[in-house]
Amino acid sequence: MVADSDSNIAWHRVQLKKNRAELKALETARFTMGEIASSKRDGQTQKAIADLQRKIAESERCISNYEKRTRRPLATDLRSLSSASWGDWDSHAARQRKAGPRSPDRT
């Protein structure tokens, strides 16, 4: 995995990994030990699983949106490359567009 320049995306990647591990542990424990359908604990476990799934989906959505904005297409055929917006690939150029045009240096 590459390092992210956006700290928010890096945080989401860490949370995604942590939440997936927690979800796996909960589901494994639930099926390994077995739970009685009417127990109080089952409701708590279901709520925890639903909450983790919501958090995972939120992080995946955030990371996906970021990658759509910054990743270059993996395909190298002419059709794929000609339909891509080349101006959006360079994050450095995007930052310059946000900051506005630079004045020419007078030397």
Secondary structure, DSSP 8 states (H G I E B T S, - for coil): ----SSHHHHHHHHHHHHHHHHHHHHHHHHHHH---TT-HHHHHHHHHHHHHHHHHHHHHHHHHHHHHHH---S--SHHHHHHS-GGGT-HHHHHHHHH--------
